[in-house]
């Protein structure tokens, strides 16, 4: 039996030994009954009350030991330490010694005091009969066997010595060897059982270890101090194509690796690289290393050095992981739709090319390309066709860029091309312009053909000065310039563009501060009846007086607000102020507020309008909301649903700038609107342009046919007003011919002029 460094049994084995003491309790019952019967017979024979006391003592001890054994059964020994097990062993020994000592004392008393032959024979017989089962019951505890046998026999020795008979003395001397032989016999039984138990455990553990080792998903090689293989599992043999693992034992790792390289036809150079990787790993270099055996096999090795200089090499097949990482890297680096480098990878490639290709003092170029009116393709043909068109554009761009330039897709319909410094600077811009021109033309996508025009912006810098973000910003400024003045052209960056850009950014910052400080105001332009006798509605117009620049045109700061995502804040400000001001006007005058397309992307627009009306107390019948045709085209289903709910709450809905967008006239019949505001472009030069005047009249007739009120905007001259009234083109007139925008207080004065007719009207609001 193996013992630990302190000579103690392993705890689990010790628990088994102690548990064996508390088993086979029927023998205790048999022993108790035989002792009781014997002592009662002796009492009846000798009439000595001492033996009656022994009978009672045996019964009491048996009851106490039974209770103690019941407590042992209830004890939870999970995680029990040696001290706990030692306590229960001692409890058993105390109970057993008490019983055997009672029997031993009865024997000694019969020999030395009673001196009755029956008493002596009966007591000694039952005591030595108990000794027969002592080894079988108590072999698990060396101390129990020794103490129980001694407590039973030593009182007999004392009784024999008390007689003073030389023959009895000899008998007394022979009893200790009996005690020793009993103790030795128990030790032999215990040792035999322990050795066989441990051997079985070792065999079981060895089998389990071997099964676990050979069923590992990892390969394993254990090396001795000389890098010779001591242990190899089956997975290692499979991964490295080594054959039977028995043949590996004792072979140097270097020879095994050479064999692997030959079996896999890796070549001398590849084999040497693998050997050097593993040699660094074995010598304590990196904690793990990735070895690419081939395109179809990648293994990751880890090394663990043990105290005895042995090294455990574990490795696993990570081919799937490596390939997945490559795929993920490709997905990150390349655009999924076009296969072109995506933004970040394009920037990395461009930077590397700028500093590595040619001399750093040569020029490099960056071209940004944007597909003109691509949103219209998605809106009319759908995103699937739009994606096909993007792929066709990418294919042409890749072909035109060739090997000398790097093409990439930055986002949406925006592409970029980087031109390294491999050509003379004088030819670089010409080459960029040629590529840009080549991108125009007819494209086929999913059975459709598109005549595509692309706007471009380019920047040329020294290769050593190239910074992607900085160059992209400059090229983007040039692209914005192209879109503003010459769609389809290609503009080179100039320093003035940067100044304008910085000025625009400064204006954005000032606008944000102005909104935070409540520096925007609201003016109103009235809408008159055609005869000019009465004001029915006033359009709310946001105004910004910049402390340094003076008045900033609404077309400028509204566009900035849309770019910054702040237009809803302006809507909130104008809506609240307009409702408050309208309360001071006559009850038949309404106020009109314009909603931006971005307001409809905010799910809170209905709540905003409702809460504003509730807060100010203005009747919903006096509030008009104006939307442009572009709002209806952007998200028609959602916008119509919002307008319908607002209209159901009593708010009047108007279409602003009618005739300037892409909307289909068939939408008008289904839209939840009440007013059609005809754009000022229909009014300009109607006295000289009969065709334009017919369009104006047609728009007015269309409104009436659909039971909509027609408002003509931008009427500035008496001649224009006369023609409109003569042909009854409008229900309301808005323009400088009657009034310019004015403060809310002036509107109140205007509405009090004589000749106004009382009528209940509605209107819409505008942030322009």
C-alpha positions in Angstrom: 0.0 0.0 0.0 1.5 3.4 -1.1 1.6 6.1 1.5 2.1 9.9 1.2 5.1 11.8 2.4 3.9 11.6 6.0 3.3 7.9 5.9 -0.5 8.3 6.0 -2.9 6.5 3.8 -4.6 8.6 1.1 -7.7 10.2 2.4 -10.1 8.3 0.2 -8.5 4.9 1.2 -8.5 6.0 4.9 -12.2 6.7 4.6 -12.8 3.2 3.2 -10.8 1.7 6.1 -12.8 3.6 8.7 -16.1 2.7 6.9 -15.2 -1.0 7.1 -15.1 -0.8 10.9 -18.8 0.2 11.0 -20.0 -2.6 8.6 -21.2 -6.2 9.4 -23.2 -5.2 12.4 -25.0 -8.5 12.6 -21.8 -10.1 14.1 -22.0 -7.5 16.9 -25.5 -8.7 17.7 -24.5 -12.3 17.6 -21.4 -11.6 19.8 -23.6 -9.6 22.3 -26.1 -12.4 22.6 -23.5 -15.0 23.1 -21.7 -12.9 25.8 -25.0 -12.3 27.6 -26.0 -16.0 27.5 -22.6 -17.1 28.7 -22.4 -14.6 31.6 -26.0 -15.5 32.7 -25.1 -19.2 32.7 -22.0 -18.5 34.8 -24.1 -16.3 37.2 -26.6 -19.2 37.5 -23.8 -21.7 38.2 -21.8 -19.5 40.6 -24.5 -17.2 42.0 -21.8 -14.5 41.8 -23.5 -11.1 41.1 -20.3 -9.9 39.3 -21.3 -11.8 36.2 -24.8 -10.3 36.3 -23.1 -6.9 36.2 -21.0 -8.1 33.2 -24.2 -9.1 31.5 -25.7 -5.6 32.0 -22.5 -3.9 30.9 -22.4 -5.9 27.7 -26.0 -4.9 26.9 -25.4 -1.2 27.6 -22.2 -1.1 25.6 -24.0 -2.8 22.6 -26.7 -0.2 22.7 -24.3 2.7 22.9 -22.2 1.3 20.0 -25.4 0.9 17.9 -26.3 4.5 18.4 -22.8 5.6 17.5 -23.0 3.5 14.3 -26.3 5.1 13.4 -24.7 8.6 13.8 -21.9 7.4 11.4 -24.5 6.5 8.8 -26.0 10.0 8.9 -22.6 11.7 8.6 -21.7 13.3 5.3 -18.1 12.6 4.5 -17.9 14.6 1.3 -14.7 16.5 1.5 -14.0 15.2 5.0 -10.4 15.7 6.2 -8.2 13.2 8.0 -8.9 14.7 11.5 -12.6 13.9 11.1 -11.9 10.4 9.9 -9.5 9.9 12.8 -12.1 11.0 15.3 -14.6 8.4 14.0 -11.9 5.7 14.1 -11.1 6.6 17.8 -14.8 6.4 18.7 -15.1 2.9 17.2 -11.9 1.8 19.1 -13.3 3.2 22.4 -16.5 1.3 22.0 -14.8 -1.9 20.9 -12.2 -1.8 23.7 -14.9 -1.3 26.3 -16.6 -4.5 25.1 -13.5 -6.6 24.8 -12.1 -5.3 28.2 -15.4 -6.4 29.8 -14.9 -9.9 28.5 -11.3 -9.9 29.4 -12.0 -8.8 33.0 -14.7 -11.5 33.3 -12.1 -14.1 32.3 -9.4 -12.8 34.7 -12.0 -12.7 37.5 -13.1 -16.3 36.8 -9.4 -17.5 36.8 -8.2 -15.6 39.9 -11.3 -15.1 42.1 -14.1 -17.6 41.2 -11.8 -20.5 40.4 -14.7 -22.4 39.2 -13.9 -24.6 36.2 -17.2 -24.0 34.4 -16.9 -20.3 34.9 -13.3 -20.3 33.7 -14.1 -22.5 30.6 -17.2 -20.5 29.7 -15.7 -17.0 30.0 -12.4 -17.9 28.2 -14.3 -19.8 25.4 -16.6 -16.9 24.6 -13.7 -14.4 24.7 -11.4 -16.3 22.4 -14.4 -17.0 20.1 -14.8 -13.3 19.8 -11.1 -13.1 18.9 -11.7 -15.2 15.8 -13.9 -12.5 14.2 -11.6 -9.7 15.4 -9.3 -9.8 12.3 -12.2 -10.0 9.9 -14.1 -7.1 11.4 -11.2 -4.8 12.3 -8.5 -5.3 9.7 -9.0 -1.8 8.4 -7.5 -0.3 11.5 -4.2 -1.4 12.8 -4.7 0.2 16.2 -8.2 -1.3 16.6 -6.8 -4.9 16.2 -4.0 -4.3 18.6 -6.0 -2.5 21.3 -9.0 -4.8 21.1 -6.9 -8.0 21.2 -4.8 -6.6 24.1 -7.8 -5.4 26.1 -9.3 -8.9 25.8 -6.2 -10.9 26.6 -4.2 -8.9 29.1 -6.8 -9.3 31.9 -6.4 -13.1 31.4 -2.6 -12.8 31.7 -3.1 -10.9 35.0 -5.5 -13.6 36.3 -3.0 -16.4 35.4 -0.1 -14.6 37.1 -2.3 -14.0 40.2 -2.5 -17.8 40.8 1.3 -18.1 41.3 1.3 -21.5 39.6 4.4 -22.1 37.4 2.3 -23.8 34.7 -0.1 -20.9 34.7 2.9 -18.6 34.4 3.9 -20.4 31.2 0.3 -20.0 29.8 0.5 -16.3 30.7 3.7 -16.0 28.8 2.2 -17.7 25.7 -0.7 -15.2 25.4 1.3 -12.1 24.2 2.6 -14.0 21.1 -1.1 -14.8 20.4 -1.8 -11.1 20.5 1.1 -10.4 18.2 0.1 -13.1 15.7 -3.5 -11.7 15.6 -2.1 -8.2 15.0 0.2 -9.5 12.3 -2.5 -11.5 10.6 -4.7 -8.4 10.4 -1.8 -6.4 9.0 -1.3 -9.0 6.3 -4.9 -9.0 5.3 -5.0 -5.3 5.2 -1.8 -5.0 3.2 -3.0 -7.6 0.7 -6.3 -5.9 0.2 -4.8 -2.4 -0.1 -2.2 -3.5 -2.6 -4.8 -5.2 -4.8 -7.2 -2.2 -4.4 -4.4 0.2 -5.4 -3.3 -2.0 -8.3 -6.8 -2.1 -9.6 -7.1 1.7 -9.2 -3.8 2.2 -11.0 -4.9 -0.1 -13.9 -8.2 1.8 -14.1 -6.5 5.1 -14.0 -4.0 4.0 -16.6 -6.8 2.8 -18.8 -8.7 6.0 -18.4 -5.6 8.1 -19.0 -4.8 6.1 -22.2 -8.4 6.4 -23.4 -8.4 10.2 -22.7 -5.0 10.6 -24.3 -6.0 8.9 -27.5 -9.4 10.6 -27.7 -8.1 14.1 -27.3 -8.8 16.5 -30.1 -5.3 17.8 -29.7 -2.2 16.0 -30.7 0.3 15.3 -27.9 4.1 14.6 -27.9 6.0 14.3 -24.6 9.8 14.8 -25.0 12.5 13.9 -22.6 15.5 16.1 -21.8 17.2 15.1 -25.1 14.1 16.0 -27.1 13.3 12.3 -27.7 9.7 11.3 -27.9 8.5 9.5 -24.7 4.7 9.6 -25.3 2.6 10.2 -28.4 -1.1 10.0 -28.7 -3.1 8.8 -31.8 -4.2 12.3 -32.7 -0.6 13.4 -33.1 0.1 10.5 -35.4 -3.0 11.3 -37.5 -2.3 15.0 -37.8 1.4 14.5 -38.7 0.9 11.3 -40.7 3.4 9.5 -38.5 1.9 6.0 -38.6 1.9 3.7 -35.5 2.7 5.6 -32.3 4.7 2.6 -31.0 7.4 3.3 -33.6 7.8 6.9 -32.3 9.0 6.1 -28.8 12.6 7.1 -28.3 13.0 8.9 -31.7 14.4 12.4 -31.7 11.9 15.1 -32.6 14.1 16.4 -35.4 14.0 13.0 -37.1 10.3 12.8 -36.8 9.9 16.3 -38.3 12.1 15.4 -41.2 10.0 12.3 -41.8 6.8 14.5 -41.7 8.3 16.9 -44.3 9.2 14.0 -46.6 5.8 12.3 -46.3 4.0 15.6 -47.1 6.5 16.7 -49.8 7.0 20.0 -48.2 10.5 20.7 -49.5 13.7 21.4 -47.7 13.1 25.1 -47.2 9.6 24.7 -45.8 10.8 21.8 -43.6 13.6 23.9 -42.2 11.3 26.8 -41.4 8.9 24.4 -39.5 11.9 22.9 -37.6 13.1 26.3 -36.5 9.7 27.3 -35.3 9.4 24.3 -33.1 13.0 24.5 -31.9 12.3 28.0 -30.6 9.1 26.8 -29.0 10.9 23.8 -27.3 13.7 26.0 -26.1 11.3 28.3 -24.2 10.7 31.0 -26.8 7.1 31.9 -27.5 4.4 30.1 -25.5 2.7 28.9 -28.7 3.4 29.1 -32.4 1.2 28.7 -35.6 2.7 26.3 -38.2 1.3 26.4 -41.7 2.1 23.0 -42.9 0.2 23.6 -46.2 -2.8 25.5 -47.6 -5.0 22.6 -46.3 -3.3 22.2 -42.9 -2.4 24.7 -40.2 -1.4 23.5 -36.7 -1.0 25.5 -33.5 1.7 24.2 -31.1 2.0 24.9 -27.4 4.9 23.8 -25.1 4.8 23.1 -21.4 8.1 22.4 -19.6 8.0 20.1 -16.6 10.3 20.1 -13.5 12.0 17.0 -14.7 13.1 18.7 -17.9 10.4 16.8 -19.9 8.5 18.9 -22.4 4.8 18.4 -23.4 4.0 19.5 -26.9 0.3 19.8 -27.6 -1.1 20.9 -31.0 -4.4 21.1 -32.7 -5.7 21.5 -36.2 -6.7 25.2 -36.6 -7.1 25.1 -40.4 -10.8 26.0 -40.2 -10.1 28.8 -37.8 -7.2 30.2 -40.0 -9.4 30.0 -43.1 -12.3 31.7 -41.2 -9.9 34.4 -40.1 -8.8 34.9 -43.7 -12.4 35.1 -44.8 -13.3 37.6 -42.0 -10.2 39.6 -42.9 -11.3 39.6 -46.5 -14.8 40.7 -45.5 -13.3 43.5 -43.5 -10.9 44.6 -46.1 -13.0 44.2 -49.2 -16.5 45.4 -50.1 -18.9 42.5 -50.2 -20.9 43.8 -53.1 -18.1 44.9 -55.5 -15.0 43.1 -54.3 -13.1 46.4 -54.2 -11.1 47.4 -51.2 -13.3 49.0 -48.5 -12.6 52.4 -47.0 -10.1 51.4 -44.3 -8.2 48.9 -46.4 -8.1 51.3 -49.3 -6.6 53.9 -47.0 -4.0 51.4 -45.9 -3.1 50.4 -49.5 -3.0 54.0 -50.6 -0.7 55.0 -47.7 1.7 52.1 -48.4 1.8 52.9 -52.1 2.4 56.6 -51.5 5.6 55.9 -49.5 6.9 52.9 -51.3 6.3 53.4 -55.0 8.9 55.6 -56.8 10.5 58.7 -55.2 8.7 60.3 -52.3 9.0 63.8 -54.0 6.8 62.7 -56.9 3.1 63.6 -57.0 0.3 61.2 -56.1 -3.4 61.7 -56.8 -6.7 60.8 -55.2 -9.9 60.9 -57.1 -13.4 60.6 -55.6 -16.3 59.6 -57.8 -20.0 60.0 -57.1 -22.8 58.6 -59.2 -25.1 61.4 -60.2 -28.8 60.8 -59.3 -28.1 57.3 -58.1 -30.9 57.6 -55.5 -33.3 58.0 -58.4 -32.2 54.6 -59.7 -32.9 53.0 -56.3 -36.3 54.8 -56.0 -37.5 53.9 -59.5 -35.9 50.4 -60.1 -35.4 49.2 -56.6 -32.3 48.4 -54.5 -31.6 45.0 -56.2 -31.2 46.7 -59.6 -29.2 49.5 -57.9 -26.8 46.9 -56.5 -26.3 45.4 -59.9 -25.6 48.8 -61.3 -23.0 49.4 -58.6 -21.3 46.1 -59.5 -21.2 47.1 -63.1 -19.6 50.5 -62.2 -17.1 48.8 -60.0 -16.1 46.4 -62.8 -15.5 49.2 -65.2 -13.6 51.2 -62.6 -11.4 48.2 -61.9 -10.6 47.7 -65.6 -9.8 51.4 -66.1 -7.6 51.6 -63.0 -5.6 48.6 -64.2 -2.5 47.6 -62.2 -1.0 51.1 -61.8 -3.9 52.6 -59.7 -5.8 51.4 -56.7 -9.6 51.5 -56.8 -11.9 51.2 -53.8 -15.5 51.7 -52.7 -15.9 54.1 -49.8 -19.6 53.9 -49.2 -22.9 53.8 -51.1 -22.3 55.2 -54.6 -19.0 56.8 -53.8 -15.8 55.3 -55.2 -12.1 56.3 -54.9 -9.0 55.8 -57.0 -5.5 56.3 -55.8 -2.8 57.0 -58.4 0.8 56.2 -57.2 3.7 58.3 -58.2 4.7 56.1 -61.2 4.2 58.7 -63.9 5.4 62.2 -64.4 3.5 64.8 -62.5 2.5 66.6 -65.6 0.7 63.6 -66.9 -1.0 62.6 -63.6 -3.9 65.0 -63.7 -4.5 64.2 -67.4 -4.6 60.5 -66.5 -7.1 61.1 -63.7 -9.3 63.1 -66.1 -9.2 60.3 -68.7 -10.3 57.7 -66.1 -13.1 60.0 -65.0 -14.3 60.5 -68.6 -14.2 56.7 -69.2 -16.5 56.2 -66.2 -19.3 58.1 -68.1 -21.6 56.2 -70.4 -24.0 53.3 -70.8 -24.2 50.6 -68.2 -26.2 47.4 -68.3 -27.6 45.9 -65.1 -30.2 43.1 -64.8 -31.6 43.7 -68.3 -31.8 47.5 -67.8 -29.5 50.1 -69.4 -28.5 53.3 -67.6 -26.8 56.4 -69.0 -24.6 57.2 -66.0 -22.8 60.5 -65.3 -20.2 60.6 -62.5 -19.1 63.7 -60.6 -15.5 63.8 -59.6 -13.2 65.6 -57.2 -9.4 65.2 -57.2 -6.4 66.3 -55.2 -2.7 66.0 -56.1 0.0 66.0 -53.4 3.5 64.9 -52.8 3.9 61.3 -52.0 5.7 62.1 -48.7 2.8 64.5 -47.7 0.0 62.0 -48.5 -2.4 61.5 -45.6 -5.6 59.7 -46.6 -8.0 61.5 -44.3 -6.6 64.9 -45.2 -6.5 64.2 -48.9 -10.0 62.7 -48.9 -11.3 65.8 -47.2 -9.8 68.0 -49.9 -11.0 65.7 -52.7 -14.5 65.7 -51.1 -14.5 69.5 -51.1 -13.6 69.4 -54.8 -16.4 66.9 -55.4 -18.9 69.1 -53.5 -17.8 72.0 -55.8 -18.5 69.8 -58.8 -22.0 68.8 -57.6 -22.8 72.5 -56.9 -21.9 73.9 -60.3 -21.2 71.2 -62.8 -22.7 67.7 -62.2 -20.7 65.2 -64.2 -17.6 67.2 -64.2 -14.3 66.7 -62.4 -12.8 69.5 -60.2 -9.3 69.7 -58.8 -8.9 70.9 -55.3 -7.9 74.5 -54.7 -6.9 76.2 -51.5 -10.0 78.5 -51.7 -12.2 75.5 -51.3 -10.6 74.7 -47.9 -11.3 78.3 -46.8 -14.9 78.0 -47.8 -15.1 74.7 -46.0 -13.7 76.1 -42.8 -16.1 79.0 -43.1 -19.0 76.6 -43.5 -17.9 74.6 -40.5 -17.7 77.8 -38.5 -21.2 78.8 -39.6 -22.4 75.4 -38.5 -20.9 75.9 -35.1 -22.5 79.3 -34.8 -25.9 77.9 -35.8 -25.6 75.3 -33.1 -24.8 78.0 -30.5 -27.7 80.2 -31.9 -30.2 77.4 -31.4 -28.9 76.8 -27.9 -29.2 80.5 -27.0 -32.6 80.9 -28.7 -31.2 83.4 -31.1 -33.5 82.5 -34.1 -36.6 84.5 -34.6 -39.9 84.0 -36.6 -41.4 86.3 -39.2 -44.7 85.9 -41.1 -45.8 86.4 -44.7 -49.5 86.8 -45.1 -51.7 84.9 -47.6 -54.4 87.2 -48.9 -57.7 86.6 -50.7 -57.2 87.4 -54.4 -58.7 90.9 -54.0 -56.3 91.7 -51.1 -59.2 92.5 -48.8 -58.5 89.9 -46.1 -55.6 87.9 -44.6 -56.6 84.2 -44.1 -53.3 82.7 -43.1 -49.7 83.6 -42.4 -46.7 81.5 -43.2 -44.1 81.3 -40.4 -40.5 81.9 -41.6 -37.4 81.2 -39.5 -34.9 84.1 -39.4 -31.3 84.2 -38.1 -29.5 87.5 -37.5 -25.8 86.5 -37.1 -23.9 88.9 -34.8 -21.0 89.3 -37.3 -22.4 88.3 -40.7 -25.8 90.0 -40.3 -28.9 88.2 -41.7 -28.2 84.7 -42.9 -30.5 83.5 -45.7 -32.9 80.7 -44.7 -31.8 78.7 -47.7 -28.3 78.6 -46.2 -28.9 77.9 -42.5 -31.8 75.5 -43.1 -29.5 73.4 -45.4 -26.9 73.5 -42.7 -29.4 72.4 -40.1 -30.4 69.4 -42.2 -26.8 68.4 -42.6 -26.3 68.7 -38.8 -29.5 66.9 -37.9 -30.8 70.0 -36.2 -33.7 70.9 -38.5 -36.3 69.3 -36.1 -35.0 71.7 -33.4 -35.8 74.6 -35.7 -39.2 73.0 -36.4 -39.9 72.8 -32.7 -38.9 76.5 -32.2 -40.9 77.8 -35.1 -44.0 75.7 -34.3 -44.1 76.8 -30.7 -43.6 80.5 -31.5 -46.1 80.4 -34.4 -48.8 78.9 -32.2 -48.2 81.5 -29.5 -48.2 84.4 -31.9 -51.4 83.1 -33.7 -53.3 83.4 -30.4 -52.9 87.2 -30.6 -54.4 87.4 -34.1 -58.2 87.3 -35.0 -59.8 83.9 -34.6 -60.3 83.5 -38.4 -56.5 83.8 -39.2 -54.4 80.7 -39.2 -50.7 80.1 -39.1 -48.7 77.8 -41.4 -45.5 75.9 -40.5 -43.3 74.0 -42.9 -42.1 70.5 -42.1 -38.8 69.1 -43.4 -38.3 65.6 -44.8 -36.1 64.9 -41.7 -39.0 65.7 -39.4 -40.9 62.7 -40.8 -37.9 60.4 -40.0 -38.5 61.4 -36.4 -41.2 59.2 -34.9 -42.1 62.0 -32.4 -43.4 64.5 -35.0 -47.1 63.7 -34.1 -46.4 64.0 -30.4 -44.5 67.3 -31.0 -47.4 68.9 -32.8 -50.0 67.6 -30.4 -48.1 68.7 -27.3 -47.4 72.2 -28.8 -51.1 72.7 -29.5 -51.9 71.6 -25.9 -49.2 73.8 -24.4 -50.3 76.9 -26.3 -54.0 76.3 -26.3 -54.3 77.0 -30.1 -57.1 75.3 -31.9 -55.9 72.6 -34.3 -58.2 74.2 -37.0 -55.9 77.3 -37.0 -52.7 75.3 -37.7 -51.5 74.4 -41.2 -48.6 72.1 -41.9 -46.8 72.3 -45.2 -44.8 69.5 -46.8 -42.8 69.5 -50.0 -43.1 67.0 -52.8 -39.6 65.7 -51.9 -41.0 64.6 -48.4 -43.7 62.6 -50.2 -41.2 60.9 -52.5 -38.7 60.0 -49.7 -40.9 57.6 -47.7 -44.4 57.9 -49.2 -46.1 55.2 -47.0 -44.8 56.5 -43.7 -45.3 60.2 -44.6 -48.9 59.6 -45.8 -49.7 57.8 -42.5 -48.3 60.6 -40.4 -50.2 63.3 -42.5 -53.4 61.3 -42.3 -53.2 61.1 -38.5 -52.5 64.8 -38.2 -55.4 65.7 -40.5 -57.7 63.5 -38.5 -56.8 65.7 -35.5 -58.2 68.8 -37.3 -54.9 70.1 -38.7 -54.8 71.4 -42.3 -52.2 69.8 -44.6 -50.7 71.7 -47.6 -48.3 70.6 -50.4 -45.6 73.3 -50.7 -43.6 74.2 -53.9 -45.9 72.1 -56.0 -44.5 71.4 -59.5 -40.8 71.4 -58.6 -40.3 67.8 -57.5 -40.6 64.3 -59.0 -44.0 63.4 -57.6 -46.5 61.7 -59.8 -49.8 63.5 -60.2 -51.6 60.3 -59.4 -50.4 60.7 -55.8 -52.6 63.8 -55.3 -55.8 61.9 -55.3 -54.7 59.6 -52.5 -52.8 62.1 -50.4 -54.4 63.5 -47.2 -54.0 67.1 -48.2 -56.2 70.2 -48.2 -54.1 72.9 -49.9 -51.9 73.0 -53.0 -49.3 75.8 -52.9 -48.2 76.4 -56.5 -44.5 77.3 -56.7 -43.3 80.8 -57.7 -41.6 79.3 -60.8 -45.1 79.0 -62.4 -45.7 82.8 -61.9 -42.4 84.2 -63.2 -42.9 86.0 -66.6 -46.5 84.8 -67.0 -47.2 88.1 -68.8 -44.8 87.3 -71.6 -44.7 83.5 -71.5 -48.1 82.1 -72.5 -47.0 78.5 -72.0 -46.0 79.1 -68.4 -49.3 80.9 -67.7 -51.2 77.9 -69.1 -49.3 75.7 -66.7 -50.3 78.0 -63.8 -53.9 77.9 -64.9 -53.8 74.1 -65.3 -52.3 73.7 -61.8 -55.2 75.8 -60.3 -57.8 73.8 -62.2 -56.2 70.6 -61.0 -56.4 71.8 -57.4 -60.1 72.6 -57.8 -60.8 69.3 -59.5 -59.5 67.6 -56.5 -61.3 69.9 -54.0 -58.1 71.4 -52.9 -57.6 75.1 -52.1 -55.0 76.7 -54.5 -52.4 79.1 -53.1 -50.1 80.9 -55.6 -46.7 81.8 -54.1 -44.3 84.5 -55.2 -46.7 87.0 -56.8 -44.7 90.2 -57.0 -46.3 92.5 -59.6 -49.7 94.0 -60.2 -49.6 92.5 -63.7 -49.1 89.0 -62.3 -51.9 89.6 -59.8 -54.3 90.8 -62.5 -53.8 87.8 -64.7 -54.2 85.4 -61.8 -57.5 87.1 -60.7 -58.7 87.4 -64.3 -58.5 83.7 -64.8 -59.3 82.7 -61.2 -56.1 80.7 -60.8 -55.9 81.1 -57.0 -57.9 81.0 -53.8 -55.1 82.8 -51.9 -52.2 85.0 -53.0 -48.9 85.1 -51.2 -46.1 87.4 -52.3 -44.5 90.9 -52.2 -47.4 92.3 -54.3 -49.4 92.4 -51.0 -46.8 92.1 -48.3 -43.2 91.1 -47.4 -42.5 89.0 -44.3 -43.1 90.9 -41.1 -43.1 90.4 -37.3 -46.0 88.9 -35.5 -47.0 92.3 -34.0 -47.3 93.8 -37.5 -49.6 90.9 -38.5 -52.0 91.8 -35.7 -52.1 95.4 -36.9 -52.6 94.3 -40.5 -55.5 92.1 -39.6 -57.4 95.0 -38.0 -57.6 97.1 -41.2 -61.0 97.9 -42.4 -62.7 95.8 -45.1 -61.8 92.4 -43.8 -64.5 89.9 -44.1 -65.0 87.4 -41.3 -64.4 83.9 -42.4 -63.0 80.8 -40.9 -59.8 79.8 -42.7 -56.9 77.4 -42.4 -53.3 77.6 -43.3 -50.0 75.9 -43.3 -46.6 76.8 -41.8 -43.2 77.1 -43.4 -39.6 77.3 -42.2 -38.1 78.9 -45.2 
